């Protein structure tokens, strides 16, 4: 997984963040797929409390590049 560096909060301009483990039952379902994944982590701004990033730990294992559950650019670009 590529590292993402947050420099400032898009809501308040804050520069301090806390990464938390997500403990919920919410699932993400890709359009046209029978497979779901659950968000693992959330990054919260210390200044305003906004959720500035949510992510799964291993996207390369969660979203196959071929076969059933294939993720295409069309899914993300709405084309």
C-alpha positions in Angstrom: 0.0 0.0 0.0 1.3 3.5 -0.9 1.9 5.8 2.0 -0.4 8.9 2.2 1.0 11.9 4.0 -1.6 14.4 5.3 -0.3 17.9 5.7 -3.3 19.8 6.7 -7.0 19.2 7.4 -9.2 20.3 4.5 -11.8 21.5 7.0 -9.9 23.6 9.6 -6.3 23.7 8.4 -5.1 21.7 11.4 -1.9 19.8 11.2 -2.3 17.2 14.0 -4.0 13.9 13.3 -4.8 10.7 15.2 -5.1 7.3 13.5 -7.7 5.0 15.0 -8.7 1.4 14.4 -12.3 1.3 13.2 -14.6 -1.1 15.1 -17.9 -1.0 13.2 -20.1 -3.3 11.2 -20.2 -1.0 8.1 -19.1 -2.7 4.9 -18.1 -1.4 1.5 -19.5 -3.2 -1.5 -18.0 -2.6 -5.0 -20.6 -2.1 -7.7 -21.3 -5.5 -9.4 -19.4 -7.5 -6.8 -20.6 -10.0 -4.1 -17.6 -9.3 -2.0 -17.5 -6.7 0.8 -14.7 -5.2 2.8 -14.7 -3.3 6.1 -12.8 -0.1 6.7 -9.8 -0.8 9.1 -8.5 2.6 10.0 -9.7 6.3 10.3 -7.6 9.4 10.5 -9.2 12.2 12.6 -8.1 15.8 12.8 -7.3 16.8 16.4 -8.3 20.4 15.7 -11.9 19.9 14.6 -12.6 16.2 15.0 -13.3 15.6 11.3 -12.7 12.3 9.6 -10.1 13.2 7.0 -9.3 9.8 5.8 -10.6 6.2 6.1 -8.8 3.2 4.6 -8.3 -0.5 4.6 -5.0 -2.0 5.6 -4.4 -4.3 2.6 -6.2 -3.0 -0.5 -4.2 -5.3 -2.8 -5.6 -8.4 -1.1 -9.2 -7.0 -0.7 -9.7 -5.9 -4.3 -8.7 -8.4 -7.0 -7.4 -7.0 -10.3 -8.8 -9.9 -12.3 -11.7 -12.3 -12.0 -14.9 -11.9 -10.0 -15.0 -8.6 -8.1 -12.7 -6.9 -10.6 -12.2 -3.2 -9.9 -12.0 -1.0 -13.0 -11.4 2.6 -13.4 -15.0 3.0 -14.6 -16.2 2.1 -11.1 -14.3 5.0 -9.6 -14.6 7.6 -12.4 -18.4 6.9 -13.0 -17.9 6.5 -16.7 
